Amino acid sequence: MARKKVNLQWIINNTTRHATYKRRYRALTKKTSDLVMLCGGKACMVIYGDGKIEPEVWPSALEANEILNCFMLRDQVGNRKDFLNSRISMLRDQVCKSDRENQEHEALSLLLERMDGRLPNLTNTTIEELNNLKWIVGEKMMKSKERLQHVLGQGHS
């Protein structure tokens, strides 16, 4: 049987809210425990309940404190900065690669349109399109020359 959709909003009735809190707390604790057991990772939960002075901590306050201290030591500002810088660098590389691929696709498309005769002359071609055409033709010529040298080199062997 499918569950009904739950509206995420404040539960006005105190008894219902408290029962929902306890039920969800137990479910979240079980899922966290399962995750730790099945995957061998470290996890803790710190939940401040409504109207409670002390938070509820799983598995215990001592173990949670150890996990958080370990995380804080490992996650110093330098580490985060290095991680973010490497991530930024990787994403910039991906953007550059995508830009090159897009430029190549556009240039190839334009070249094919010109060669098919759909756009027979270059009168309405922008400088950027002409530069892209020049670049793609140069790339293709260079690859053709390399391939020809490779094939001729194998023929002499």
N, C-alpha and C positions, 0 to 999 in steps of 0.2 A: 504494500500500500504506500503510495507516495505521500510525502509530508507536505503539509500546507506551507505556503510562504509566510515567513515571519516578518512583520513590520518592525524595523529597528527604530524604536522610540521608547521614551521613558515609560516604565510601567508604574502607573499611579497607585494601584493597590499594593500596600506594604507587604501583605502576606504573599501575594503572587510574585512580587518582585524578589522577596527573600527566597522563596522556593525556586524560582528561576535561576537566581544567583548560585545557590547551592548545587543545583542540577548541572549548570554549565561549568561551575568550578570543578566538580567531580569529573566531568567529561574532558575538560581541558587538562586536568592532572593526569588522567588515564592516557590521553593522547601524547602528552609530553613524556610520560613514563615509557610508553610503547616506542616512541622515537628513540629514546636513549638506549633502550634494550635492543631494539632491532638494528640500529645503525651505529651503536657504539660511541655516539657523540656525548658531549656534556651539555646539559640544559638545566635551567632553573626557572622558577616562576615566582614573581613577587606581585601580589595582587592586593591593592588597597580596597577593601570593601566599603560600602556605604555606611557611614556612621561608626566604623571600627577605628580604634586608636592604633593598634598594631596591624601591620600587613600580614596576610597569610602567605607563607613561604613554602615552596616545594623544592627539593625534597626535605631540606631543613635549613634553618637560618645559617648554620655553620658551613654547610656544603654550598649553599648559594653564595655566601660571602667569598669562599675560595674560588668558585667559578668566576665571579665578577672581578675579583682581584687579578686572576690569571688573564682575563680578557683585557682589563685595563692596562696591565703591564705589557701585553703583547700589542696592544692597539695604541701605542704612543703617537703623538702628533707627527713625528717623522715618518712612521710607518704608513699612516693614513695619507700623508702628503706624497710619499713615494708611490703608493698604490694608485692614488688619484692621478698623479702625473703619468704613470705608465698606462693607465686606462685612457687618459686623454690622448696620449700619443698613439695608442692602438686605434682609437676611434678616428683620429685625424688621418691615419694611414688608410683606414677603411673608406673614409670620405674621399680621399684622393684617388683611391683605386676605383671607386664608383664613378667619380667625375671623369676619370680617364676612359672607363668603359662606356659611359654615356656619350662622351665626345667621339669615341671611335664608332659607336653605333650610329650617331647622327651623321658623321662624315661618310660612313659606308652607305647609309641610306641616300644621302645626297649624291654620292658618286654613282650609285646604281640608277637613280632617277635620271642623271645626266647621260649615263651610258645607254639606258633604255630608250632615250629619245623623248621621255615624258617632259623633260625640261631641256630643250635642245641647245639653248645658249646660256651664257653666264651673265646676261645683262642685269638680271634682278637679284644677283647673288651678292650677299654682304661680304665685307672684308673678312669678318670672322669665319663665314662659311668657306671662303676661298682659302683662308689659312688652314682650316680643318681639312679641306680637300688636299692641299699641298702636303700637309702632315701625313694623311692616310696613304696618299700615293707614295710618298717617301718611305713610309713604313713597309708598305707592300713591296716596293722595289728592293729595299734592303733585305727583306726576308726571301724574296725570289733569288737575289744574287747569292745569298748564303746557301740556299737549297741547291742552286745550280753548281756552286763550288763543291758542295758535299757530293752531289751526284757525279760530277766529273772526277772528283778525287777517288771515288769508289771504282770508277771505270778503269783507272790506271793501275789499280792494285792487282 
